[in-house]
Amino acid sequence: MGSIHEQNSSTSQKALLDAQLDLWHNTFAFIKSMALKCALELRIADAIHHHGGIATLTQIAGEAKLHPSKIPCLRRLMRVLTVAGIFSIAKNPAEDSDRAYGLTLASRLLAGPQNLTPMLRLILHNTFVSPFLGLGTWLEHEQPDLAIFEMAHGKTMWDVIIHDAAISSLFKAGMIADSCFLMDIAIKECGHVFQGISSIIDVAGGHGAVAQAIAKAFPHIDCSVLDLEHVVANAPVDTRLKYIAGDMFESIPPANIVFLKWVMHDWGDSECVTILKNCKKAIPTRDAGGKVIIVDAVVGAGSSTLKHRETQVLYDLFIMVANGIERDEEEWRKIIFEAGFTHYKIIPILGVRSIIEVYP
């Protein structure tokens, strides 16, 4: 048996190696993101789905039109993605030497006609990833300053989204995919927030994915979508919805409920107060059913798991790309009360995001 000094020394060395592991794990985290980006581009989830939920490396390579010489590299990619929990290693029905892979619950969200791939492809697009290579330099500048996106590209994020056809298409598809996924869960889990109302306006609602989900679930509700003129001009025809061209910073048309999904995190406190004040003017009193429904992150709300907390703060750093911010409850309270509202309720049922009911 070793001496106490030897045991302490051994423990100390292990602690140092564990610390090095922490540094390496975080350093190589971007490789996991890039592996996922590659899987999205190659449509690996669809390839497995097309083969009945289990596919070999050869089958995946065939679907993705990869050169056979790259199959060993594909195996290494799949090893990363299985360790990350995106795919699973499956029993090969053919019982040959070619390893087979299956879908996990996560990768099932990447396959089929309605999936989350567009949203993830948007976040992982080079246009949004590359600005963070200059994060340290950007932090050296005095506020107020250009957003990190604008420093990297010479244009604001919104200018690029409006004028770059490829990014515009990806942004639109990402927002629709996210809204369809999230609203299905919100209506099933928290449909009571829409009960007892006759009208709702989805502010900055794009092409109306949120409003369409509400109109389908609650046909008696008069659903409208407010967005900028160029957005509304290209909106699809939907007899259930009314599209209104306008600017939320100027005014919001009247309705029982004003709905704001993933809008407030794009703006600073003063802009959010302006938006909320216009919301307050648009809705009736609380006794008459007036309220604002916000769908956004409340940092610290919901699950206390490390993955949940880490995802919230990582997204907060990501949204800084456009000078946005994810707020904790105290920060939400500040802008809600400054805008003249008297009460709010946080319902943390949407994963890293919450429903916030705000009352006049």
Salt bridges, closest charged atoms under 4 A:
ASP18 OD2 - LYS14 NZ 2.86
GLU41 OE2 - LYS37 NZ 2.63
ASP46 OD2 - ARG43 NE 3.13
GLU63 OE1 - HIS50 ND1 3.90
GLU63 OE2 - HIS51 NE2 3.24
GLU95 OE2 - LYS91 NZ 2.68
ASP145 OD2 - HIS141 ND1 3.29
ASP178 OD2 - LYS261 NZ 2.67
ASP178 OD1 - ARG353 NH2 2.79
ASP184 OD2 - LYS188 NZ 3.15
ASP238 OD2 - ARG240 NH2 3.10
ASP266 OD1 - HIS265 NE2 3.34
ASP269 OD1 - ARG327 NH2 2.97
ASP269 OD2 - LYS334 NZ 3.66
ASP296 OD1 - HIS265 ND1 3.59
GLU326 OE2 - HIS265 ND1 2.71
GLU329 OE2 - ARG333 NH2 3.44
GLU330 OE1 - ARG333 NH1 2.33
GLU338 OE1 - LYS334 NZ 3.57
GLU357 OE2 - LYS291 NZ 2.47
GLU357 OE1 - LYS345 NZ 3.52
